[in-house]
Amino acid sequence: MTDKQLTKHQTDIYNLVKKAAEAAHNKKATDVVILTLKDLTSVTDYFVICTGEVDAHVKAIADEIRRALKHEIKPWHIEGATNLQWVLMDYVDFVVHIFQKDTREYYNIERLWADAPMERIDIPDENTAEAKE
């Protein structure tokens, strides 16, 4: 694989990561972040981490991410879909973590991966943008 192909592959993966983060945000997930892990570990390239308020909200976020990505990539494995305190969606090149607030605070993945570059996802709501005009 040439450097140019690797770069295109990484760009494609990042676009899917961004799409997953935006899907979470569209379902009102809070504190949506992307951690870039590719220079720190060979396990995965990115984490998308977000918070849902209650079981039904966590499920809705997971369902929306799966729906948004279904034509491009399927999850290799999903954990926690029964308990809904922490749903992990493993897409191999990236992993989505959907937490309830207390569980996210307890495991504090961002602290564990503090060396990873972090990108906060702040997509302006249409209502907010209209209110400012």
C-alpha positions in Angstrom: 0.0 0.0 0.0 1.4 3.4 -1.0 1.5 6.4 1.2 -1.2 8.1 -0.9 -3.5 5.1 -0.5 -2.9 5.0 3.3 -3.7 8.7 3.5 -7.0 8.2 1.5 -7.9 5.2 3.8 -7.2 7.3 6.9 -9.3 10.2 5.4 -12.1 7.8 4.7 -12.0 6.4 8.2 -11.9 9.9 9.7 -15.0 10.8 7.7 -16.9 7.8 9.1 -15.7 8.8 12.6 -17.0 12.3 12.1 -20.3 11.0 10.7 -20.7 8.8 13.8 -20.0 11.8 16.1 -22.5 13.9 14.1 -25.1 11.2 14.3 -24.7 11.1 18.1 -25.0 14.8 18.3 -28.1 14.7 16.1 -29.7 12.5 18.8 -28.8 15.1 21.4 -25.8 13.2 22.9 -23.8 15.5 25.1 -20.1 16.0 25.4 -19.3 14.4 22.1 -15.5 14.0 21.6 -13.2 12.2 19.2 -9.9 10.9 20.5 -7.2 10.2 17.9 -5.3 7.1 19.0 -3.6 6.0 15.8 -0.1 7.2 17.0 -0.6 5.7 20.5 -1.9 2.2 20.0 -2.5 -0.4 17.3 -5.8 -1.4 18.8 -7.9 1.2 16.9 -7.4 4.6 15.3 -10.1 6.6 17.0 -12.6 6.7 19.8 -15.9 8.6 19.6 -17.1 9.2 23.2 -20.5 10.7 24.1 -23.1 10.7 26.8 -26.8 9.8 26.9 -29.2 10.7 29.7 -31.1 7.5 30.3 -31.3 4.0 28.9 -33.7 4.9 26.0 -31.5 7.9 25.1 -28.4 5.7 24.9 -30.2 3.2 22.8 -31.5 6.0 20.4 -28.0 7.3 20.0 -26.6 3.8 19.2 -29.4 3.1 16.8 -28.8 6.5 15.0 -25.1 5.9 14.6 -25.8 2.4 13.2 -28.4 3.9 10.8 -26.1 6.7 9.7 -23.2 4.3 8.9 -25.1 1.3 7.6 -24.4 1.8 3.9 -20.7 2.3 4.4 -19.6 0.1 7.3 -21.1 -2.4 9.7 -20.0 -2.8 13.4 -17.8 -5.7 13.9 -19.1 -6.1 17.5 -21.5 -4.3 19.8 -21.4 -4.7 23.6 -23.7 -3.3 26.3 -26.9 -3.1 24.2 -28.8 -4.9 27.0 -27.6 -2.9 30.0 -27.4 0.5 28.2 -25.0 2.0 30.8 -22.2 1.8 28.3 -22.7 0.8 24.7 -19.5 0.0 22.8 -19.7 -0.2 19.0 -16.5 -1.6 17.5 -16.0 -0.7 13.9 -12.3 -2.0 14.1 -10.7 1.2 12.9 -12.7 3.2 15.4 -14.8 2.5 18.5 -17.8 4.4 19.6 -18.5 4.6 23.4 -21.9 5.8 24.5 -22.1 6.2 28.2 -24.7 7.3 30.8 -23.2 10.2 32.8 -22.3 8.3 36.0 -20.7 5.5 34.1 -18.7 7.9 31.9 -17.4 9.8 35.0 -16.5 6.5 36.7 -14.4 5.1 33.8 -13.1 8.4 32.6 -11.7 7.2 29.3 -10.5 10.6 28.4 -8.1 10.6 31.4 -6.9 7.1 30.5 -6.0 8.3 27.0 -4.9 11.8 28.0 -2.0 11.8 25.5 -4.5 11.5 22.6 -5.4 14.6 20.7 -9.1 15.4 21.4 -11.6 17.1 19.2 -14.9 18.3 20.7 -17.9 18.1 18.4 -19.9 21.3 18.6 -22.4 21.4 15.8 -24.6 24.4 16.0 -28.3 23.5 16.2 -30.5 25.1 13.5 -32.7 26.6 16.2 -29.7 28.1 17.9 -28.4 29.5 14.7 -31.8 31.0 13.8 -32.1 32.6 17.2 -28.8 34.4 16.8 -29.8 36.0 13.5 
